Amino acid sequence: MTPLAHIVALPVRAYRLVASPWVGHGCRFQPTCSAYALEALERHGAVKGGYLMVRRICRCHPWGGHGFDPVPERKSRD
């Protein structure tokens, strides 16, 4: 993970540590939004991973989707 991605991941890690146990386990997606965010930041870096993270969180509402939604693979530059 890039240094900037580590910084972007801090609020996600704090949420998982502090708020997640109180919120409950009613996630609509698999993997959960916080796991998705950390994986997106790991795989794509701070800019694109942050974009994917925000896009996923915006889809997490009662009229949004549900089910299996993995982080997209990184495109090779071949």
A tleap script that builds the chain and sets N, CA, C and O, in Angstrom:
source leaprc.protein.ff14SB
mol = sequence {
  NMET THR PRO LEU ALA HIE ILE VAL ALA LEU
  PRO VAL ARG ALA TYR ARG LEU VAL ALA SER
  PRO TRP VAL GLY HIE GLY CYS ARG PHE GLN
  PRO THR CYS SER ALA TYR ALA LEU GLU ALA
  LEU GLU ARG HIE GLY ALA VAL LYS GLY GLY
  TYR LEU MET VAL ARG ARG ILE CYS ARG CYS
  HIE PRO TRP GLY GLY HIE GLY PHE ASP PRO
  VAL PRO GLU ARG LYS SER ARG CASP
}
set mol.1.N position { 0.856 -1.167 0.000 }
set mol.1.CA position { 0.000 0.000 0.000 }
set mol.1.C position { 0.904 1.232 0.000 }
set mol.1.O position { 1.905 1.270 0.715 }
set mol.2.N position { 0.559 2.215 -0.783 }
set mol.2.CA position { 1.345 3.441 -0.855 }
set mol.2.C position { 1.190 4.250 0.439 }
set mol.2.O position { 0.223 4.055 1.175 }
set mol.3.N position { 2.127 5.148 0.720 }
set mol.3.CA position { 2.009 5.954 1.943 }
set mol.3.C position { 0.717 6.785 1.996 }
set mol.3.O position { 0.105 6.911 3.056 }
set mol.4.N position { 0.309 7.342 0.867 }
set mol.4.CA position { -0.935 8.108 0.838 }
set mol.4.C position { -2.139 7.197 1.086 }
set mol.4.O position { -3.091 7.596 1.756 }
set mol.5.N position { -2.101 5.984 0.552 }
set mol.5.CA position { -3.193 5.036 0.777 }
set mol.5.C position { -3.285 4.653 2.254 }
set mol.5.O position { -4.381 4.438 2.771 }
set mol.6.N position { -2.145 4.566 2.933 }
set mol.6.CA position { -2.155 4.303 4.380 }
set mol.6.C position { -2.887 5.414 5.131 }
set mol.6.O position { -3.635 5.152 6.073 }
set mol.7.N position { -2.664 6.638 4.708 }
set mol.7.CA position { -3.330 7.780 5.356 }
set mol.7.C position { -4.826 7.745 5.090 }
set mol.7.O position { -5.625 7.987 5.994 }
set mol.8.N position { -5.207 7.446 3.852 }
set mol.8.CA position { -6.631 7.369 3.500 }
set mol.8.C position { -7.301 6.215 4.243 }
set mol.8.O position { -8.490 6.289 4.556 }
set mol.9.N position { -6.555 5.157 4.524 }
set mol.9.CA position { -7.117 3.989 5.198 }
set mol.9.C position { -7.316 4.203 6.694 }
set mol.9.O position { -8.044 3.431 7.319 }
set mol.10.N position { -6.701 5.216 7.292 }
set mol.10.CA position { -6.822 5.443 8.732 }
set mol.10.C position { -8.270 5.594 9.209 }
set mol.10.O position { -8.640 4.955 10.194 }
set mol.11.N position { -9.111 6.418 8.550 }
set mol.11.CA position { -10.501 6.506 9.006 }
set mol.11.C position { -11.259 5.178 8.865 }
set mol.11.O position { -12.132 4.874 9.677 }
set mol.12.N position { -10.931 4.402 7.852 }
set mol.12.CA position { -11.585 3.104 7.675 }
set mol.12.C position { -11.194 2.166 8.811 }
set mol.12.O position { -12.045 1.481 9.379 }
set mol.13.N position { -9.916 2.139 9.135 }
set mol.13.CA position { -9.456 1.296 10.247 }
set mol.13.C position { -10.053 1.764 11.575 }
set mol.13.O position { -10.407 0.940 12.419 }
set mol.14.N position { -10.167 3.071 11.765 }
set mol.14.CA position { -10.778 3.598 12.987 }
set mol.14.C position { -12.253 3.193 13.061 }
set mol.14.O position { -12.739 2.811 14.126 }
set mol.15.N position { -12.958 3.275 11.945 }
set mol.15.CA position { -14.355 2.847 11.910 }
set mol.15.C position { -14.476 1.375 12.293 }
set mol.15.O position { -15.340 1.006 13.088 }
set mol.16.N position { -13.613 0.535 11.728 }
set mol.16.CA position { -13.670 -0.894 12.030 }
set mol.16.C position { -13.384 -1.170 13.496 }
set mol.16.O position { -13.954 -2.095 14.076 }
set mol.17.N position { -12.519 -0.389 14.091 }
set mol.17.CA position { -12.140 -0.598 15.484 }
set mol.17.C position { -13.188 -0.062 16.452 }
set mol.17.O position { -13.521 -0.723 17.436 }
set mol.18.N position { -13.713 1.141 16.178 }
set mol.18.CA position { -14.571 1.830 17.135 }
set mol.18.C position { -16.064 1.663 16.825 }
set mol.18.O position { -16.823 1.227 17.690 }
set mol.19.N position { -16.484 1.997 15.631 }
set mol.19.CA position { -17.912 2.078 15.329 }
set mol.19.C position { -18.523 0.773 14.838 }
set mol.19.O position { -19.685 0.493 15.132 }
set mol.20.N position { -17.785 -0.012 14.114 }
set mol.20.CA position { -18.339 -1.222 13.510 }
set mol.20.C position { -18.979 -2.175 14.521 }
set mol.20.O position { -20.049 -2.711 14.233 }
set mol.21.N position { -18.384 -2.412 15.680 }
set mol.21.CA position { -19.053 -3.298 16.639 }
set mol.21.C position { -20.405 -2.769 17.117 }
set mol.21.O position { -21.271 -3.557 17.498 }
set mol.22.N position { -20.598 -1.465 17.103 }
set mol.22.CA position { -21.860 -0.874 17.560 }
set mol.22.C position { -22.901 -0.803 16.461 }
set mol.22.O position { -24.098 -0.810 16.748 }
set mol.23.N position { -22.475 -0.736 15.209 }
set mol.23.CA position { -23.395 -0.593 14.084 }
set mol.23.C position { -24.134 -1.900 13.809 }
set mol.23.O position { -25.316 -1.887 13.464 }
set mol.24.N position { -23.452 -3.008 13.958 }
set mol.24.CA position { -24.081 -4.297 13.683 }
set mol.24.C position { -23.595 -4.887 12.380 }
set mol.24.O position { -22.705 -4.341 11.728 }
set mol.25.N position { -24.179 -5.990 12.011 }
set mol.25.CA position { -23.737 -6.728 10.829 }
set mol.25.C position { -24.844 -6.814 9.789 }
set mol.25.O position { -25.203 -7.909 9.356 }
set mol.26.N position { -25.380 -5.691 9.392 }
set mol.26.CA position { -26.453 -5.663 8.409 }
set mol.26.C position { -25.980 -5.236 7.042 }
set mol.26.O position { -26.704 -4.540 6.330 }
set mol.27.N position { -24.783 -5.634 6.659 }
set mol.27.CA position { -24.232 -5.194 5.376 }
set mol.27.C position { -25.013 -5.786 4.208 }
set mol.27.O position { -25.435 -6.941 4.247 }
set mol.28.N position { -25.195 -4.982 3.180 }
set mol.28.CA position { -25.911 -5.412 1.986 }
set mol.28.C position { -24.986 -6.107 0.998 }
set mol.28.O position { -25.437 -6.875 0.148 }
set mol.29.N position { -23.706 -5.836 1.112 }
set mol.29.CA position { -22.732 -6.347 0.154 }
set mol.29.C position { -21.771 -7.322 0.812 }
set mol.29.O position { -21.586 -7.315 2.029 }
set mol.30.N position { -21.180 -8.140 0.002 }
set mol.30.CA position { -20.097 -9.019 0.433 }
set mol.30.C position { -18.947 -8.778 -0.526 }
set mol.30.O position { -19.159 -8.977 -1.722 }
set mol.31.N position { -17.780 -8.378 -0.133 }
set mol.31.CA position { -17.305 -8.077 1.208 }
set mol.31.C position { -17.923 -6.784 1.742 }
set mol.31.O position { -18.485 -5.995 0.983 }
set mol.32.N position { -17.816 -6.580 3.043 }
set mol.32.CA position { -18.366 -5.371 3.657 }
set mol.32.C position { -17.697 -4.132 3.067 }
set mol.32.O position { -16.638 -4.228 2.447 }
set mol.33.N position { -18.310 -2.990 3.259 }
set mol.33.CA position { -17.771 -1.752 2.688 }
set mol.33.C position { -16.383 -1.428 3.229 }
set mol.33.O position { -15.527 -0.943 2.490 }
set mol.34.N position { -16.156 -1.693 4.512 }
set mol.34.CA position { -14.835 -1.385 5.068 }
set mol.34.C position { -13.769 -2.343 4.528 }
set mol.34.O position { -12.646 -1.926 4.246 }
set mol.35.N position { -14.115 -3.611 4.386 }
set mol.35.CA position { -13.161 -4.566 3.802 }
set mol.35.C position { -12.903 -4.221 2.331 }
set mol.35.O position { -11.770 -4.308 1.857 }
set mol.36.N position { -13.956 -3.833 1.620 }
set mol.36.CA position { -13.830 -3.414 0.222 }
set mol.36.C position { -12.902 -2.202 0.121 }
set mol.36.O position { -12.039 -2.146 -0.754 }
set mol.37.N position { -13.085 -1.229 1.025 }
set mol.37.CA position { -12.270 -0.014 0.993 }
set mol.37.C position { -10.798 -0.333 1.202 }
set mol.37.O position { -9.946 0.170 0.470 }
set mol.38.N position { -10.491 -1.158 2.186 }
set mol.38.CA position { -9.091 -1.498 2.443 }
set mol.38.C position { -8.484 -2.279 1.280 }
set mol.38.O position { -7.326 -2.059 0.923 }
set mol.39.N position { -9.250 -3.181 0.694 }
set mol.39.CA position { -8.739 -3.947 -0.452 }
set mol.39.C position { -8.540 -3.045 -1.667 }
set mol.39.O position { -7.554 -3.191 -2.389 }
set mol.40.N position { -9.467 -2.114 -1.899 }
set mol.40.CA position { -9.334 -1.190 -3.030 }
set mol.40.C position { -8.107 -0.299 -2.859 }
set mol.40.O position { -7.380 -0.050 -3.820 }
set mol.41.N position { -7.878 0.176 -1.648 }
set mol.41.CA position { -6.699 1.002 -1.397 }
set mol.41.C position { -5.424 0.195 -1.565 }
set mol.41.O position { -4.434 0.705 -2.090 }
set mol.42.N position { -5.433 -1.048 -1.130 }
set mol.42.CA position { -4.260 -1.916 -1.274 }
set mol.42.C position { -3.967 -2.204 -2.748 }
set mol.42.O position { -2.819 -2.145 -3.188 }
set mol.43.N position { -5.008 -2.511 -3.491 }
set mol.43.CA position { -4.838 -2.939 -4.876 }
set mol.43.C position { -4.611 -1.777 -5.842 }
set mol.43.O position { -3.819 -1.897 -6.777 }
set mol.44.N position { -5.304 -0.646 -5.625 }
set mol.44.CA position { -5.295 0.432 -6.618 }
set mol.44.C position { -4.628 1.715 -6.148 }
set mol.44.O position { -4.467 2.638 -6.947 }
set mol.45.N position { -4.236 1.809 -4.887 }
set mol.45.CA position { -3.614 3.033 -4.398 }
set mol.45.C position { -4.643 4.030 -3.896 }
set mol.45.O position { -5.841 3.746 -3.876 }
set mol.46.N position { -4.166 5.202 -3.491 }
set mol.46.CA position { -5.020 6.186 -2.825 }
set mol.46.C position { -6.041 6.836 -3.754 }
set mol.46.O position { -7.193 7.020 -3.360 }
set mol.47.N position { -5.653 7.183 -4.959 }
set mol.47.CA position { -6.553 7.940 -5.836 }
set mol.47.C position { -7.671 7.052 -6.373 }
set mol.47.O position { -8.844 7.303 -6.096 }
set mol.48.N position { -7.326 6.028 -7.129 }
set mol.48.CA position { -8.361 5.171 -7.702 }
set mol.48.C position { -9.039 4.340 -6.614 }
set mol.48.O position { -10.253 4.139 -6.661 }
set mol.49.N position { -8.274 3.856 -5.635 }
set mol.49.CA position { -8.868 3.102 -4.533 }
set mol.49.C position { -9.825 3.957 -3.725 }
set mol.49.O position { -10.882 3.484 -3.307 }
set mol.50.N position { -9.462 5.220 -3.499 }
set mol.50.CA position { -10.358 6.146 -2.808 }
set mol.50.C position { -11.628 6.394 -3.590 }
set mol.50.O position { -12.716 6.460 -3.017 }
set mol.51.N position { -11.492 6.533 -4.907 }
set mol.51.CA position { -12.666 6.698 -5.764 }
set mol.51.C position { -13.582 5.474 -5.669 }
set mol.51.O position { -14.794 5.617 -5.512 }
set mol.52.N position { -13.003 4.270 -5.765 }
set mol.52.CA position { -13.800 3.050 -5.665 }
set mol.52.C position { -14.474 2.938 -4.299 }
set mol.52.O position { -15.618 2.493 -4.200 }
set mol.53.N position { -13.765 3.342 -3.256 }
set mol.53.CA position { -14.301 3.301 -1.906 }
set mol.53.C position { -15.519 4.226 -1.778 }
set mol.53.O position { -16.558 3.810 -1.265 }
set mol.54.N position { -15.400 5.460 -2.234 }
set mol.54.CA position { -16.503 6.415 -2.144 }
set mol.54.C position { -17.682 5.955 -3.002 }
set mol.54.O position { -18.835 6.082 -2.589 }
set mol.55.N position { -17.402 5.427 -4.180 }
set mol.55.CA position { -18.463 4.939 -5.057 }
set mol.55.C position { -19.242 3.807 -4.396 }
set mol.55.O position { -20.469 3.760 -4.485 }
set mol.56.N position { -18.537 2.904 -3.740 }
set mol.56.CA position { -19.193 1.779 -3.060 }
set mol.56.C position { -20.043 2.257 -1.884 }
set mol.56.O position { -21.167 1.790 -1.700 }
set mol.57.N position { -19.512 3.184 -1.091 }
set mol.57.CA position { -20.264 3.702 0.052 }
set mol.57.C position { -21.519 4.429 -0.412 }
set mol.57.O position { -22.554 4.357 0.250 }
set mol.58.N position { -21.439 5.127 -1.537 }
set mol.58.CA position { -22.612 5.818 -2.072 }
set mol.58.C position { -23.696 4.848 -2.562 }
set mol.58.O position { -24.872 5.210 -2.614 }
set mol.59.N position { -23.308 3.625 -2.920 }
set mol.59.CA position { -24.288 2.629 -3.354 }
set mol.59.C position { -24.929 1.905 -2.181 }
set mol.59.O position { -25.872 1.138 -2.376 }
set mol.60.N position { -24.444 2.128 -0.981 }
set mol.60.CA position { -24.925 1.421 0.197 }
set mol.60.C position { -26.097 2.181 0.811 }
set mol.60.O position { -25.927 2.935 1.769 }
set mol.61.N position { -27.266 1.979 0.259 }
set mol.61.CA position { -28.495 2.591 0.759 }
set mol.61.C position { -29.649 1.628 0.462 }
set mol.61.O position { -29.464 0.676 -0.296 }
set mol.62.N position { -30.819 1.848 1.035 }
set mol.62.CA position { -31.911 0.877 0.878 }
set mol.62.C position { -32.310 0.584 -0.565 }
set mol.62.O position { -32.797 -0.511 -0.849 }
set mol.63.N position { -32.122 1.512 -1.463 }
set mol.63.CA position { -32.499 1.293 -2.863 }
set mol.63.C position { -31.313 0.908 -3.726 }
set mol.63.O position { -31.446 0.761 -4.941 }
set mol.64.N position { -30.156 0.743 -3.108 }
set mol.64.CA position { -28.947 0.348 -3.829 }
set mol.64.C position { -28.919 -1.151 -4.069 }
set mol.64.O position { -29.894 -1.856 -3.806 }
set mol.65.N position { -27.814 -1.616 -4.562 }
set mol.65.CA position { -27.677 -3.033 -4.852 }
set mol.65.C position { -27.386 -3.849 -3.606 }
set mol.65.O position { -27.407 -3.347 -2.482 }
set mol.66.N position { -27.114 -5.118 -3.842 }
set mol.66.CA position { -26.738 -6.022 -2.767 }
set mol.66.C position { -26.059 -7.233 -3.384 }
set mol.66.O position { -26.085 -7.411 -4.602 }
set mol.67.N position { -25.455 -8.061 -2.554 }
set mol.67.CA position { -24.826 -9.283 -3.035 }
set mol.67.C position { -23.317 -9.177 -3.107 }
set mol.67.O position { -22.704 -8.328 -2.459 }
set mol.68.N position { -22.730 -10.053 -3.908 }
set mol.68.CA position { -21.274 -10.128 -4.043 }
set mol.68.C position { -20.787 -9.028 -4.970 }
set mol.68.O position { -21.221 -8.937 -6.118 }
set mol.69.N position { -19.890 -8.197 -4.473 }
set mol.69.CA position { -19.361 -7.058 -5.233 }
set mol.69.C position { -17.863 -6.931 -4.948 }
set mol.69.O position { -17.466 -6.144 -4.088 }
set mol.70.N position { -17.028 -7.693 -5.657 }
set mol.70.CA position { -15.590 -7.654 -5.379 }
set mol.70.C position { -14.920 -6.400 -5.944 }
set mol.70.O position { -15.467 -5.720 -6.812 }
set mol.71.N position { -13.747 -6.119 -5.441 }
set mol.71.CA position { -12.932 -5.014 -5.963 }
set mol.71.C position { -12.450 -5.430 -7.358 }
set mol.71.O position { -11.970 -6.551 -7.525 }
set mol.72.N position { -12.569 -4.555 -8.360 }
set mol.72.CA position { -12.101 -4.909 -9.701 }
set mol.72.C position { -10.590 -5.177 -9.708 }
set mol.72.O position { -9.828 -4.583 -8.946 }
set mol.73.N position { -10.199 -6.068 -10.574 }
set mol.73.CA position { -8.770 -6.367 -10.737 }
set mol.73.C position { -8.050 -5.174 -11.327 }
set mol.73.O position { -8.638 -4.383 -12.065 }
set mol.74.N position { -6.794 -5.047 -11.006 }
set mol.74.CA position { -5.962 -4.002 -11.578 }
set mol.74.C position { -5.634 -4.371 -13.013 }
set mol.74.O position { -5.193 -5.489 -13.282 }
set mol.75.N position { -5.842 -3.453 -13.929 }
set mol.75.CA position { -5.544 -3.714 -15.335 }
set mol.75.C position { -4.040 -3.707 -15.550 }
set mol.75.O position { -3.338 -2.824 -15.056 }
set mol.76.N position { -3.554 -4.682 -16.278 }
set mol.76.CA position { -2.117 -4.724 -16.570 }
set mol.76.C position { -1.804 -3.723 -17.678 }
set mol.76.O position { -2.659 -3.397 -18.502 }
set mol.77.N position { -0.599 -3.256 -17.681 }
set mol.77.CA position { -0.194 -2.243 -18.671 }
set mol.77.C position { 0.610 -2.870 -19.806 }
set mol.77.O position { 1.564 -2.269 -20.300 }
set mol.78.N position { 0.226 -4.074 -20.219 }
set mol.78.CA position { 0.919 -4.766 -21.309 }
set mol.78.C position { 0.509 -4.263 -22.657 }
set mol.78.O position { 1.005 -4.747 -23.674 }
savepdb mol mol.pdb
quit
